[in-house]
């Protein structure tokens, strides 16, 4: 984890290469960056904390689908991120 100036009160998780690649390949990096810093950090921490690779991939897919759909964060409604 590393510190930054995003306003987070806890350390920020660095984005793994496989997550960055997936965001770029799906064209979702902008959608990711538009989310609040706490959501970006939570997604990365949640994915990285998985013990099994299968679980990491499942969590990554969920994040990608939520970013693509908009209006959802961790399987909860998130109106601020809804797409127009």
Phi and psi restraints in degrees (range 20) as a CNS / XPLOR table:
assign (resid 1 and name C) (resid 2 and name N)
       (resid 2 and name CA) (resid 2 and name C) 1.0 -136.0 20.0 2
assign (resid 2 and name N) (resid 2 and name CA)
       (resid 2 and name C) (resid 3 and name N) 1.0 152.7 20.0 2
assign (resid 2 and name C) (resid 3 and name N)
       (resid 3 and name CA) (resid 3 and name C) 1.0 -84.1 20.0 2
assign (resid 3 and name N) (resid 3 and name CA)
       (resid 3 and name C) (resid 4 and name N) 1.0 154.1 20.0 2
assign (resid 3 and name C) (resid 4 and name N)
       (resid 4 and name CA) (resid 4 and name C) 1.0 -152.4 20.0 2
assign (resid 4 and name N) (resid 4 and name CA)
       (resid 4 and name C) (resid 5 and name N) 1.0 -173.5 20.0 2
assign (resid 4 and name C) (resid 5 and name N)
       (resid 5 and name CA) (resid 5 and name C) 1.0 -107.7 20.0 2
assign (resid 5 and name N) (resid 5 and name CA)
       (resid 5 and name C) (resid 6 and name N) 1.0 30.0 20.0 2
assign (resid 5 and name C) (resid 6 and name N)
       (resid 6 and name CA) (resid 6 and name C) 1.0 -81.5 20.0 2
assign (resid 6 and name N) (resid 6 and name CA)
       (resid 6 and name C) (resid 7 and name N) 1.0 -5.5 20.0 2
assign (resid 6 and name C) (resid 7 and name N)
       (resid 7 and name CA) (resid 7 and name C) 1.0 93.3 20.0 2
assign (resid 7 and name N) (resid 7 and name CA)
       (resid 7 and name C) (resid 8 and name N) 1.0 -2.1 20.0 2
assign (resid 7 and name C) (resid 8 and name N)
       (resid 8 and name CA) (resid 8 and name C) 1.0 -67.9 20.0 2
assign (resid 8 and name N) (resid 8 and name CA)
       (resid 8 and name C) (resid 9 and name N) 1.0 142.2 20.0 2
assign (resid 8 and name C) (resid 9 and name N)
       (resid 9 and name CA) (resid 9 and name C) 1.0 -90.9 20.0 2
assign (resid 9 and name N) (resid 9 and name CA)
       (resid 9 and name C) (resid 10 and name N) 1.0 -4.5 20.0 2
assign (resid 9 and name C) (resid 10 and name N)
       (resid 10 and name CA) (resid 10 and name C) 1.0 -123.7 20.0 2
assign (resid 10 and name N) (resid 10 and name CA)
       (resid 10 and name C) (resid 11 and name N) 1.0 161.8 20.0 2
assign (resid 10 and name C) (resid 11 and name N)
       (resid 11 and name CA) (resid 11 and name C) 1.0 -60.6 20.0 2
assign (resid 11 and name N) (resid 11 and name CA)
       (resid 11 and name C) (resid 12 and name N) 1.0 149.0 20.0 2
assign (resid 11 and name C) (resid 12 and name N)
       (resid 12 and name CA) (resid 12 and name C) 1.0 -93.7 20.0 2
assign (resid 12 and name N) (resid 12 and name CA)
       (resid 12 and name C) (resid 13 and name N) 1.0 134.5 20.0 2
assign (resid 12 and name C) (resid 13 and name N)
       (resid 13 and name CA) (resid 13 and name C) 1.0 -76.5 20.0 2
assign (resid 13 and name N) (resid 13 and name CA)
       (resid 13 and name C) (resid 14 and name N) 1.0 135.2 20.0 2
assign (resid 13 and name C) (resid 14 and name N)
       (resid 14 and name CA) (resid 14 and name C) 1.0 -73.7 20.0 2
assign (resid 14 and name N) (resid 14 and name CA)
       (resid 14 and name C) (resid 15 and name N) 1.0 144.7 20.0 2
assign (resid 14 and name C) (resid 15 and name N)
       (resid 15 and name CA) (resid 15 and name C) 1.0 -77.1 20.0 2
assign (resid 15 and name N) (resid 15 and name CA)
       (resid 15 and name C) (resid 16 and name N) 1.0 123.5 20.0 2
assign (resid 15 and name C) (resid 16 and name N)
       (resid 16 and name CA) (resid 16 and name C) 1.0 -68.3 20.0 2
assign (resid 16 and name N) (resid 16 and name CA)
       (resid 16 and name C) (resid 17 and name N) 1.0 154.5 20.0 2
assign (resid 16 and name C) (resid 17 and name N)
       (resid 17 and name CA) (resid 17 and name C) 1.0 -57.7 20.0 2
assign (resid 17 and name N) (resid 17 and name CA)
       (resid 17 and name C) (resid 18 and name N) 1.0 -40.3 20.0 2
assign (resid 17 and name C) (resid 18 and name N)
       (resid 18 and name CA) (resid 18 and name C) 1.0 -66.5 20.0 2
assign (resid 18 and name N) (resid 18 and name CA)
       (resid 18 and name C) (resid 19 and name N) 1.0 -29.5 20.0 2
assign (resid 18 and name C) (resid 19 and name N)
       (resid 19 and name CA) (resid 19 and name C) 1.0 -73.4 20.0 2
assign (resid 19 and name N) (resid 19 and name CA)
       (resid 19 and name C) (resid 20 and name N) 1.0 -45.5 20.0 2
assign (resid 19 and name C) (resid 20 and name N)
       (resid 20 and name CA) (resid 20 and name C) 1.0 -59.3 20.0 2
assign (resid 20 and name N) (resid 20 and name CA)
       (resid 20 and name C) (resid 21 and name N) 1.0 -42.8 20.0 2
assign (resid 20 and name C) (resid 21 and name N)
       (resid 21 and name CA) (resid 21 and name C) 1.0 -61.9 20.0 2
assign (resid 21 and name N) (resid 21 and name CA)
       (resid 21 and name C) (resid 22 and name N) 1.0 -45.1 20.0 2
assign (resid 21 and name C) (resid 22 and name N)
       (resid 22 and name CA) (resid 22 and name C) 1.0 -63.1 20.0 2
assign (resid 22 and name N) (resid 22 and name CA)
       (resid 22 and name C) (resid 23 and name N) 1.0 -42.5 20.0 2
assign (resid 22 and name C) (resid 23 and name N)
       (resid 23 and name CA) (resid 23 and name C) 1.0 -62.5 20.0 2
assign (resid 23 and name N) (resid 23 and name CA)
       (resid 23 and name C) (resid 24 and name N) 1.0 -43.2 20.0 2
assign (resid 23 and name C) (resid 24 and name N)
       (resid 24 and name CA) (resid 24 and name C) 1.0 -65.2 20.0 2
assign (resid 24 and name N) (resid 24 and name CA)
       (resid 24 and name C) (resid 25 and name N) 1.0 -45.5 20.0 2
assign (resid 24 and name C) (resid 25 and name N)
       (resid 25 and name CA) (resid 25 and name C) 1.0 -63.0 20.0 2
assign (resid 25 and name N) (resid 25 and name CA)
       (resid 25 and name C) (resid 26 and name N) 1.0 -34.8 20.0 2
assign (resid 25 and name C) (resid 26 and name N)
       (resid 26 and name CA) (resid 26 and name C) 1.0 -90.4 20.0 2
assign (resid 26 and name N) (resid 26 and name CA)
       (resid 26 and name C) (resid 27 and name N) 1.0 -1.5 20.0 2
assign (resid 26 and name C) (resid 27 and name N)
       (resid 27 and name CA) (resid 27 and name C) 1.0 67.3 20.0 2
assign (resid 27 and name N) (resid 27 and name CA)
       (resid 27 and name C) (resid 28 and name N) 1.0 34.1 20.0 2
assign (resid 27 and name C) (resid 28 and name N)
       (resid 28 and name CA) (resid 28 and name C) 1.0 -112.7 20.0 2
assign (resid 28 and name N) (resid 28 and name CA)
       (resid 28 and name C) (resid 29 and name N) 1.0 7.9 20.0 2
assign (resid 28 and name C) (resid 29 and name N)
       (resid 29 and name CA) (resid 29 and name C) 1.0 -61.5 20.0 2
assign (resid 29 and name N) (resid 29 and name CA)
       (resid 29 and name C) (resid 30 and name N) 1.0 -40.8 20.0 2
assign (resid 29 and name C) (resid 30 and name N)
       (resid 30 and name CA) (resid 30 and name C) 1.0 -63.7 20.0 2
assign (resid 30 and name N) (resid 30 and name CA)
       (resid 30 and name C) (resid 31 and name N) 1.0 -42.8 20.0 2
assign (resid 30 and name C) (resid 31 and name N)
       (resid 31 and name CA) (resid 31 and name C) 1.0 -61.5 20.0 2
assign (resid 31 and name N) (resid 31 and name CA)
       (resid 31 and name C) (resid 32 and name N) 1.0 -39.8 20.0 2
assign (resid 31 and name C) (resid 32 and name N)
       (resid 32 and name CA) (resid 32 and name C) 1.0 -63.0 20.0 2
assign (resid 32 and name N) (resid 32 and name CA)
       (resid 32 and name C) (resid 33 and name N) 1.0 -47.0 20.0 2
assign (resid 32 and name C) (resid 33 and name N)
       (resid 33 and name CA) (resid 33 and name C) 1.0 -69.1 20.0 2
assign (resid 33 and name N) (resid 33 and name CA)
       (resid 33 and name C) (resid 34 and name N) 1.0 -21.3 20.0 2
assign (resid 33 and name C) (resid 34 and name N)
       (resid 34 and name CA) (resid 34 and name C) 1.0 -79.1 20.0 2
assign (resid 34 and name N) (resid 34 and name CA)
       (resid 34 and name C) (resid 35 and name N) 1.0 -16.1 20.0 2
assign (resid 34 and name C) (resid 35 and name N)
       (resid 35 and name CA) (resid 35 and name C) 1.0 -72.6 20.0 2
assign (resid 35 and name N) (resid 35 and name CA)
       (resid 35 and name C) (resid 36 and name N) 1.0 153.3 20.0 2
assign (resid 35 and name C) (resid 36 and name N)
       (resid 36 and name CA) (resid 36 and name C) 1.0 -60.0 20.0 2
assign (resid 36 and name N) (resid 36 and name CA)
       (resid 36 and name C) (resid 37 and name N) 1.0 153.7 20.0 2
assign (resid 36 and name C) (resid 37 and name N)
       (resid 37 and name CA) (resid 37 and name C) 1.0 -56.2 20.0 2
assign (resid 37 and name N) (resid 37 and name CA)
       (resid 37 and name C) (resid 38 and name N) 1.0 -37.2 20.0 2
assign (resid 37 and name C) (resid 38 and name N)
       (resid 38 and name CA) (resid 38 and name C) 1.0 -65.4 20.0 2
assign (resid 38 and name N) (resid 38 and name CA)
       (resid 38 and name C) (resid 39 and name N) 1.0 -35.9 20.0 2
assign (resid 38 and name C) (resid 39 and name N)
       (resid 39 and name CA) (resid 39 and name C) 1.0 -70.0 20.0 2
assign (resid 39 and name N) (resid 39 and name CA)
       (resid 39 and name C) (resid 40 and name N) 1.0 -42.8 20.0 2
assign (resid 39 and name C) (resid 40 and name N)
       (resid 40 and name CA) (resid 40 and name C) 1.0 -57.1 20.0 2
assign (resid 40 and name N) (resid 40 and name CA)
       (resid 40 and name C) (resid 41 and name N) 1.0 -47.6 20.0 2
assign (resid 40 and name C) (resid 41 and name N)
       (resid 41 and name CA) (resid 41 and name C) 1.0 -65.8 20.0 2
assign (resid 41 and name N) (resid 41 and name CA)
       (resid 41 and name C) (resid 42 and name N) 1.0 -42.1 20.0 2
assign (resid 41 and name C) (resid 42 and name N)
       (resid 42 and name CA) (resid 42 and name C) 1.0 -63.2 20.0 2
assign (resid 42 and name N) (resid 42 and name CA)
       (resid 42 and name C) (resid 43 and name N) 1.0 -44.0 20.0 2
assign (resid 42 and name C) (resid 43 and name N)
       (resid 43 and name CA) (resid 43 and name C) 1.0 -58.3 20.0 2
assign (resid 43 and name N) (resid 43 and name CA)
       (resid 43 and name C) (resid 44 and name N) 1.0 -49.7 20.0 2
assign (resid 43 and name C) (resid 44 and name N)
       (resid 44 and name CA) (resid 44 and name C) 1.0 -64.1 20.0 2
assign (resid 44 and name N) (resid 44 and name CA)
       (resid 44 and name C) (resid 45 and name N) 1.0 -45.1 20.0 2
assign (resid 44 and name C) (resid 45 and name N)
       (resid 45 and name CA) (resid 45 and name C) 1.0 -61.9 20.0 2
assign (resid 45 and name N) (resid 45 and name CA)
       (resid 45 and name C) (resid 46 and name N) 1.0 -42.2 20.0 2
assign (resid 45 and name C) (resid 46 and name N)
       (resid 46 and name CA) (resid 46 and name C) 1.0 -62.6 20.0 2
assign (resid 46 and name N) (resid 46 and name CA)
       (resid 46 and name C) (resid 47 and name N) 1.0 -44.9 20.0 2
assign (resid 46 and name C) (resid 47 and name N)
       (resid 47 and name CA) (resid 47 and name C) 1.0 -64.6 20.0 2
assign (resid 47 and name N) (resid 47 and name CA)
       (resid 47 and name C) (resid 48 and name N) 1.0 -47.6 20.0 2
assign (resid 47 and name C) (resid 48 and name N)
       (resid 48 and name CA) (resid 48 and name C) 1.0 -68.2 20.0 2
assign (resid 48 and name N) (resid 48 and name CA)
       (resid 48 and name C) (resid 49 and name N) 1.0 -27.3 20.0 2
assign (resid 48 and name C) (resid 49 and name N)
       (resid 49 and name CA) (resid 49 and name C) 1.0 -77.4 20.0 2
assign (resid 49 and name N) (resid 49 and name CA)
       (resid 49 and name C) (resid 50 and name N) 1.0 -9.4 20.0 2
assign (resid 49 and name C) (resid 50 and name N)
       (resid 50 and name CA) (resid 50 and name C) 1.0 -65.4 20.0 2
assign (resid 50 and name N) (resid 50 and name CA)
       (resid 50 and name C) (resid 51 and name N) 1.0 139.1 20.0 2
assign (resid 50 and name C) (resid 51 and name N)
       (resid 51 and name CA) (resid 51 and name C) 1.0 -80.9 20.0 2
assign (resid 51 and name N) (resid 51 and name CA)
       (resid 51 and name C) (resid 52 and name N) 1.0 -41.0 20.0 2
assign (resid 51 and name C) (resid 52 and name N)
       (resid 52 and name CA) (resid 52 and name C) 1.0 -97.7 20.0 2
assign (resid 52 and name N) (resid 52 and name CA)
       (resid 52 and name C) (resid 53 and name N) 1.0 144.9 20.0 2
assign (resid 52 and name C) (resid 53 and name N)
       (resid 53 and name CA) (resid 53 and name C) 1.0 -59.4 20.0 2
assign (resid 53 and name N) (resid 53 and name CA)
       (resid 53 and name C) (resid 54 and name N) 1.0 -37.9 20.0 2
assign (resid 53 and name C) (resid 54 and name N)
       (resid 54 and name CA) (resid 54 and name C) 1.0 -58.6 20.0 2
assign (resid 54 and name N) (resid 54 and name CA)
       (resid 54 and name C) (resid 55 and name N) 1.0 -41.2 20.0 2
assign (resid 54 and name C) (resid 55 and name N)
       (resid 55 and name CA) (resid 55 and name C) 1.0 -69.1 20.0 2
assign (resid 55 and name N) (resid 55 and name CA)
       (resid 55 and name C) (resid 56 and name N) 1.0 -40.7 20.0 2
assign (resid 55 and name C) (resid 56 and name N)
       (resid 56 and name CA) (resid 56 and name C) 1.0 -58.5 20.0 2
assign (resid 56 and name N) (resid 56 and name CA)
       (resid 56 and name C) (resid 57 and name N) 1.0 -44.2 20.0 2
assign (resid 56 and name C) (resid 57 and name N)
       (resid 57 and name CA) (resid 57 and name C) 1.0 -65.6 20.0 2
assign (resid 57 and name N) (resid 57 and name CA)
       (resid 57 and name C) (resid 58 and name N) 1.0 -39.5 20.0 2
assign (resid 57 and name C) (resid 58 and name N)
       (resid 58 and name CA) (resid 58 and name C) 1.0 -63.9 20.0 2
assign (resid 58 and name N) (resid 58 and name CA)
       (resid 58 and name C) (resid 59 and name N) 1.0 -43.7 20.0 2
assign (resid 58 and name C) (resid 59 and name N)
       (resid 59 and name CA) (resid 59 and name C) 1.0 -67.8 20.0 2
assign (resid 59 and name N) (resid 59 and name CA)
       (resid 59 and name C) (resid 60 and name N) 1.0 -39.1 20.0 2
assign (resid 59 and name C) (resid 60 and name N)
       (resid 60 and name CA) (resid 60 and name C) 1.0 -60.8 20.0 2
assign (resid 60 and name N) (resid 60 and name CA)
       (resid 60 and name C) (resid 61 and name N) 1.0 -45.4 20.0 2
assign (resid 60 and name C) (resid 61 and name N)
       (resid 61 and name CA) (resid 61 and name C) 1.0 -60.8 20.0 2
assign (resid 61 and name N) (resid 61 and name CA)
       (resid 61 and name C) (resid 62 and name N) 1.0 -41.6 20.0 2
assign (resid 61 and name C) (resid 62 and name N)
       (resid 62 and name CA) (resid 62 and name C) 1.0 -61.0 20.0 2
assign (resid 62 and name N) (resid 62 and name CA)
       (resid 62 and name C) (resid 63 and name N) 1.0 -45.5 20.0 2
assign (resid 62 and name C) (resid 63 and name N)
       (resid 63 and name CA) (resid 63 and name C) 1.0 -59.8 20.0 2
assign (resid 63 and name N) (resid 63 and name CA)
       (resid 63 and name C) (resid 64 and name N) 1.0 -46.6 20.0 2
assign (resid 63 and name C) (resid 64 and name N)
       (resid 64 and name CA) (resid 64 and name C) 1.0 -61.0 20.0 2
assign (resid 64 and name N) (resid 64 and name CA)
       (resid 64 and name C) (resid 65 and name N) 1.0 -43.4 20.0 2
assign (resid 64 and name C) (resid 65 and name N)
       (resid 65 and name CA) (resid 65 and name C) 1.0 -65.3 20.0 2
assign (resid 65 and name N) (resid 65 and name CA)
       (resid 65 and name C) (resid 66 and name N) 1.0 -38.9 20.0 2
assign (resid 65 and name C) (resid 66 and name N)
       (resid 66 and name CA) (resid 66 and name C) 1.0 -67.5 20.0 2
assign (resid 66 and name N) (resid 66 and name CA)
       (resid 66 and name C) (resid 67 and name N) 1.0 -40.7 20.0 2
assign (resid 66 and name C) (resid 67 and name N)
       (resid 67 and name CA) (resid 67 and name C) 1.0 -65.9 20.0 2
assign (resid 67 and name N) (resid 67 and name CA)
       (resid 67 and name C) (resid 68 and name N) 1.0 -38.6 20.0 2
assign (resid 67 and name C) (resid 68 and name N)
       (resid 68 and name CA) (resid 68 and name C) 1.0 -66.9 20.0 2
assign (resid 68 and name N) (resid 68 and name CA)
       (resid 68 and name C) (resid 69 and name N) 1.0 -42.4 20.0 2
assign (resid 68 and name C) (resid 69 and name N)
       (resid 69 and name CA) (resid 69 and name C) 1.0 -75.1 20.0 2
assign (resid 69 and name N) (resid 69 and name CA)
       (resid 69 and name C) (resid 70 and name N) 1.0 -38.8 20.0 2
assign (resid 69 and name C) (resid 70 and name N)
       (resid 70 and name CA) (resid 70 and name C) 1.0 74.2 20.0 2
assign (resid 70 and name N) (resid 70 and name CA)
       (resid 70 and name C) (resid 71 and name N) 1.0 158.1 20.0 2
assign (resid 70 and name C) (resid 71 and name N)
       (resid 71 and name CA) (resid 71 and name C) 1.0 75.8 20.0 2
assign (resid 71 and name N) (resid 71 and name CA)
       (resid 71 and name C) (resid 72 and name N) 1.0 8.7 20.0 2
assign (resid 71 and name C) (resid 72 and name N)
       (resid 72 and name CA) (resid 72 and name C) 1.0 -136.6 20.0 2
assign (resid 72 and name N) (resid 72 and name CA)
       (resid 72 and name C) (resid 73 and name N) 1.0 139.8 20.0 2
assign (resid 72 and name C) (resid 73 and name N)
       (resid 73 and name CA) (resid 73 and name C) 1.0 -143.3 20.0 2
assign (resid 73 and name N) (resid 73 and name CA)
       (resid 73 and name C) (resid 74 and name N) 1.0 117.2 20.0 2
assign (resid 73 and name C) (resid 74 and name N)
       (resid 74 and name CA) (resid 74 and name C) 1.0 53.8 20.0 2
assign (resid 74 and name N) (resid 74 and name CA)
       (resid 74 and name C) (resid 75 and name N) 1.0 46.2 20.0 2
assign (resid 74 and name C) (resid 75 and name N)
       (resid 75 and name CA) (resid 75 and name C) 1.0 65.0 20.0 2
assign (resid 75 and name N) (resid 75 and name CA)
       (resid 75 and name C) (resid 76 and name N) 1.0 17.5 20.0 2
assign (resid 75 and name C) (resid 76 and name N)
       (resid 76 and name CA) (resid 76 and name C) 1.0 -118.8 20.0 2
assign (resid 76 and name N) (resid 76 and name CA)
       (resid 76 and name C) (resid 77 and name N) 1.0 150.0 20.0 2
assign (resid 76 and name C) (resid 77 and name N)
       (resid 77 and name CA) (resid 77 and name C) 1.0 -61.9 20.0 2
assign (resid 77 and name N) (resid 77 and name CA)
       (resid 77 and name C) (resid 78 and name N) 1.0 139.3 20.0 2
assign (resid 77 and name C) (resid 78 and name N)
       (resid 78 and name CA) (resid 78 and name C) 1.0 -140.1 20.0 2
assign (resid 78 and name N) (resid 78 and name CA)
       (resid 78 and name C) (resid 79 and name N) 1.0 83.1 20.0 2
assign (resid 78 and name C) (resid 79 and name N)
       (resid 79 and name CA) (resid 79 and name C) 1.0 -54.2 20.0 2
assign (resid 79 and name N) (resid 79 and name CA)
       (resid 79 and name C) (resid 80 and name N) 1.0 -32.4 20.0 2
assign (resid 79 and name C) (resid 80 and name N)
       (resid 80 and name CA) (resid 80 and name C) 1.0 -63.5 20.0 2
assign (resid 80 and name N) (resid 80 and name CA)
       (resid 80 and name C) (resid 81 and name N) 1.0 -22.1 20.0 2
assign (resid 80 and name C) (resid 81 and name N)
       (resid 81 and name CA) (resid 81 and name C) 1.0 -104.2 20.0 2
assign (resid 81 and name N) (resid 81 and name CA)
       (resid 81 and name C) (resid 82 and name N) 1.0 9.9 20.0 2
assign (resid 81 and name C) (resid 82 and name N)
       (resid 82 and name CA) (resid 82 and name C) 1.0 -63.6 20.0 2
assign (resid 82 and name N) (resid 82 and name CA)
       (resid 82 and name C) (resid 83 and name N) 1.0 144.1 20.0 2
assign (resid 82 and name C) (resid 83 and name N)
       (resid 83 and name CA) (resid 83 and name C) 1.0 -86.5 20.0 2
assign (resid 83 and name N) (resid 83 and name CA)
       (resid 83 and name C) (resid 84 and name N) 1.0 142.0 20.0 2
